[in-house]
Amino acid sequence: MIEANALHKRYGRLLAVDDISFKVEPGEVLGFLGPNGAGKSTTMKMIAGFLAPSAGTARVCGHDVQREPLAARRALGYLPEGAPAYGEMEPAAFLRFVGQVRGLRGEVLKSRLDAVISRLALGGVLRQPVDTLSKGFKRRVGLAAAILHDPPALILDEPTDGLDPNQKHEVRTLIRELARERTVLLSTHILEEVEAVCTRAMIVARGKVLADAAPAELLARSRYQGAVSLQVEDSIAARAALEGMPGSSGLHHDGGDGRLYVFPQGGKPVSAEAVAERLRQRGVAFSGLQTERGRLDEVFRRITTGEGAA
């Protein structure tokens, strides 16, 4: 449904995208992750036909973006970074204009307008100029424009940027619903969003793909997965009690969250019951004991700083 094949983009001496290739299948939600300047937005713009690649090809629903640009764009809904719109227009007029440009007319146009306005809760701002809307509402207008023609493929660049927690939840629910019959490629810097909506995650840095896996597989790379964490008042006594514990590869007291972490050895989770029993035997008070799922932020940092690879 969405395919990139050896995409390159060069700006003078700067190689912004360096040989990126991937496919996104029907029903997949591929999260595109990376630090600022990694090449995410540039790659998405090339697939959407807004930028010509320096080398390589992109296809949307089988249509080559360079050779069949209109057919490719008909099959694609695109929400670019910043959700640009005509600021002096009201959302009602703007969305109607977008629908007409997309070839929608009559009852079909009315039905699609009603559907996206309702789904994105835009009824209360339809008669306000776009420039007067909050960042969150501007983002929702942009998303409404992207899905108005009911495309089989979607590219969403930071779809929840600027939204409050309730709005983020609503948009993530919408993305999951859309993905049941569509293909979605989205970029995000919110790692919790990857776990919430993505079936697959791709990490890029310096214009290259460094990892491509399901979120659960990335979590499995975290040194925190299977670790036991707890709150202790006397960290010195707790460390002394747990040092050298069978099945543990080491300890760490995090000054940020104040928790003591007991890391697993050989990929097998640490026994929370064994940790608790060991501390009780030595008279060390503790609370909030739990087994960790792993941390995407730690995996992301390790991969993008060059300390890990796909």
C-alpha atoms as one frame of an Amber mdcrd trajectory, in Angstrom:
protein
   0.000   0.000   0.000   2.889   2.365   0.813   6.341   1.512  -0.472   9.707
   3.293  -0.386  12.572   1.852  -2.404  16.121   3.166  -1.873  14.962   6.746
  -1.289  17.670   9.407  -1.131  17.318  13.156  -0.665  20.282  15.467  -0.867
  20.406  19.207  -0.176  23.821  20.260  -1.447  26.311  18.435   0.739  23.671
  17.358   3.237  22.293  13.842   2.702  18.966  14.136   4.555  17.647  10.698
   3.554  20.134   7.916   2.891  18.830   4.778   1.152  15.564   4.290   3.058
  13.425   1.326   1.982  10.293  -0.167   3.554   6.783  -1.426   2.814   3.600
  -0.851   4.791   0.930  -3.514   4.304  -2.871  -3.182   4.559  -4.010  -2.908
   8.162  -0.578  -1.879   9.441   0.130   1.286  11.421   3.829   2.011  11.006
   5.257   4.484  13.511   8.141   6.526  12.109  10.429   7.566  14.972  13.621
   9.539  15.162  15.285  12.614  16.635  14.829  16.044  15.066  16.575  16.156
  11.696  16.504  12.369  11.265  14.791  12.566   7.855  11.265  11.516   8.877
   9.312  14.440   7.424  11.498  14.533   4.300  10.779  10.847   3.651   7.046
  11.370   4.146   7.031  14.356   1.799   8.715  12.291  -0.912   6.138   9.505
  -0.547   3.331  12.081  -0.614   4.738  13.655  -3.787   5.582  17.032  -2.220
   9.322  16.511  -2.705  11.100  14.797  -5.581  13.700  12.247  -4.409  17.316
  12.650  -5.448  17.259   8.905  -6.114  14.917   5.987  -5.492  11.185   5.507
  -5.921   7.986   5.603  -3.871   4.612   3.983  -4.523   1.151   4.463  -3.052
  -1.331   1.665  -3.719   0.840   0.502  -6.604   1.129   3.943  -8.230   4.601
   5.403  -8.728   4.538   8.822  -7.076   6.680  10.411  -9.805   5.212   8.679
 -12.864   1.558   8.579 -11.751   1.303  11.532  -9.349  -2.459  12.109  -9.608
  -3.368   8.445  -9.139  -1.003   8.209  -6.158  -2.435  11.326  -4.534  -6.020
  10.187  -5.045  -5.210   7.097  -2.986  -3.506   9.047  -0.206  -4.580  11.195
   2.719  -1.741  13.402   3.952  -1.506  15.429   7.155   1.732  17.436   6.926
   3.629  18.918   9.824   1.962  22.112  11.045  -1.451  21.322   9.458  -1.348
  24.231   6.960  -4.678  25.758   5.931  -6.027  29.046   4.611  -6.131  31.072
   7.811  -8.826  33.518   6.687 -11.237  30.701   5.785 -13.668  29.091   8.200
 -13.310  25.308   8.688 -16.710  24.709   7.035 -15.650  26.513   3.857 -12.115
  25.105   3.940 -13.253  21.493   4.218 -15.864  21.988   1.503 -13.147  23.439
  -0.741 -10.870  20.454  -0.025 -13.695  18.059  -0.829 -14.452  19.787  -4.128
 -10.775  19.749  -5.101 -10.838  16.003  -4.354 -13.741  15.627  -6.804 -16.532
  15.149  -4.254 -19.919  16.589  -5.182 -23.544  16.698  -4.016 -24.727  14.187
  -1.437 -21.386  12.382  -1.379 -19.611  15.604  -0.381 -22.271  16.421   2.229
 -22.082  12.920   3.706 -18.302  12.967   3.969 -18.295  16.473   5.483 -20.861
  15.443   8.088 -18.824  12.314   8.907 -15.458  14.025   9.473 -16.927  17.045
  11.283 -18.745  14.725  13.684 -15.821  12.341  14.158 -13.368  15.150  14.964
 -15.851  17.219  17.004 -15.489  20.339  14.860 -19.122  21.462  15.057 -18.423
  24.235  17.539 -15.715  25.958  15.467 -17.035  25.660  11.907 -17.753  29.400
  11.633 -14.501  30.711  13.141 -11.563  31.724  10.914  -8.889  29.013  11.010
  -6.314  31.563  12.235  -8.343  32.104  15.428  -8.421  28.401  16.357  -6.224
  26.790  18.984  -3.327  24.647  17.833  -5.317  21.549  18.736  -8.337  22.530
  16.661  -6.120  23.480  13.715  -4.629  19.986  13.922  -8.084  18.443  13.926
  -9.124  20.491  10.876  -5.995  19.247   9.098  -6.774  15.647   9.987 -10.365
  16.100   8.784  -9.036  17.346   5.436  -6.695  14.337   5.196  -9.449  11.736
   5.632 -12.260  13.625   3.879 -12.031  11.642   0.605 -11.836   8.315   2.510
  -8.399   7.284   1.165  -7.003   3.726   1.457  -3.597   5.009   2.618  -2.743
   7.710   5.160   0.451   9.584   5.983   0.181  11.520   9.243   3.040  13.727
  10.409   2.713  14.215  14.198  -1.100  13.727  14.176  -1.578  14.496  17.899
   0.790  17.451  18.108  -0.804  20.214  20.182  -3.763  18.158  21.397  -4.761
  17.830  25.042  -4.833  14.321  26.633  -8.530  13.764  25.861  -8.104  14.854
  22.248  -5.026  12.631  21.886  -7.060   9.674  23.102  -9.820  10.457  20.579
  -7.398  10.805  17.653  -5.558   7.594  18.578  -8.887   5.772  18.713  -9.724
   7.205  15.278  -6.372   6.049  13.863  -6.957   2.517  15.156 -10.418   2.530
  13.571  -9.096   3.855  10.261  -6.333   1.245  10.202  -8.820  -1.640  10.148
  -9.313  -1.095   6.418  -6.391   1.178   5.573  -2.649   1.529   5.729  -1.249
   4.224   8.034   2.250   5.689   8.192   2.662   8.171  11.020   5.557  10.014
  12.569   5.582  10.861  16.244   7.967  11.910  18.986   5.556  10.641  21.656
   6.782   7.149  22.474   3.608   6.207  24.364   1.790   6.747  21.064   3.810
   3.949  19.487   2.548   1.443  22.040  -0.990   2.877  21.844  -1.598   2.738
  18.075   1.313   1.242  16.112   1.622  -2.357  14.980   5.204  -1.699  13.897
   7.854   0.912  14.627  10.754   2.132  12.522  13.556   4.170  14.110  15.588
   6.446  11.845  18.570   8.680  12.545  20.968  10.527  10.270  18.769   9.597
   7.314  19.064   5.829   7.826  16.776   3.105   9.177  18.328   1.740  12.369
  15.497  -0.486  13.623  12.244  -1.902  12.244  10.179  -4.119  14.542   6.929
  -4.501  16.450   6.758  -2.324  19.600   6.878  -5.458  21.762  10.104  -6.538
  20.049  11.666  -3.140  20.708  10.568  -3.301  24.338  12.298  -6.684  24.573
  15.595  -4.897  23.856  15.217  -2.755  26.963  17.422  -3.613  29.912  14.423
  -2.720  32.083  12.165  -5.461  30.686  11.720  -8.099  33.361  13.482  -5.961
  35.970  11.956  -5.471  39.410  11.651  -1.947  40.771  10.716  -0.748  44.259
  10.806   2.189  46.640  13.193   1.945  49.592  14.068   4.403  52.345  17.535
   2.974  52.937  19.041   2.359  49.499  22.432   1.324  50.957  20.851  -1.431
  53.055  18.672  -2.538  50.146  21.645  -2.728  47.783  23.613  -4.729  50.314
  20.700  -7.157  50.709  20.181  -7.641  46.971  23.793  -7.583  45.742  24.695
 -10.841  44.021  21.120 -12.105  44.026  20.707 -15.169  41.744  19.100 -14.240
  38.407  20.126 -10.583  38.689  22.717  -8.854  36.514  22.997  -5.720  38.654
  21.312  -2.930  40.578  20.619   0.735  39.933  19.154   3.411  42.188  17.514
   6.056  39.997  17.874   9.508  41.504  15.106  10.791  39.218  12.242   8.580
  40.353  13.848   7.371  43.592  13.312   3.711  42.716  15.777   0.850  43.044
  15.990  -1.412  39.982  17.056  -5.062  40.046  18.015  -5.987  36.473  17.449
  -9.460  34.988  20.129 -11.799  33.740  19.985 -13.799  30.518  16.622 -12.407
  29.420  14.706 -14.149  32.209  12.611 -11.834  34.444  13.704 -11.304  38.017
  11.388 -12.938  40.562   9.517 -10.194  42.416   8.670 -12.676  45.163  12.351
 -13.559  45.614  13.300  -9.863  45.847  10.610  -9.231  48.466  11.583 -12.292
  50.529  15.268 -11.373  50.467  14.528  -7.855  51.733  12.189  -9.127  54.463
  14.805 -11.574  55.697  17.266  -8.714  56.120  14.743  -6.359  57.681  14.787
  -3.800  54.843  11.524  -1.859  54.447  10.201  -1.393  50.904   7.034  -0.464
  48.992   5.664  -0.243  45.450   7.387  -3.386  44.212   6.597  -4.139  40.558
   7.924  -5.932  37.469   8.904  -3.589  34.621   7.641  -3.941  31.022  10.631
  -2.224  29.468  11.172   1.332  28.267  10.957   2.483  24.675  12.708   5.750
  25.513  15.791   3.855  26.690  15.818   1.671  23.550  15.295   4.761  21.375
  18.207   6.624  22.989  20.510   3.639  22.735  19.750   3.069  19.052  19.768
   6.690  17.884  22.982   7.587  19.723  24.818   4.747  18.002  25.028   2.434
  20.995  22.636  -0.090  19.415  21.581  -1.282  15.978  18.638  -3.017  14.371
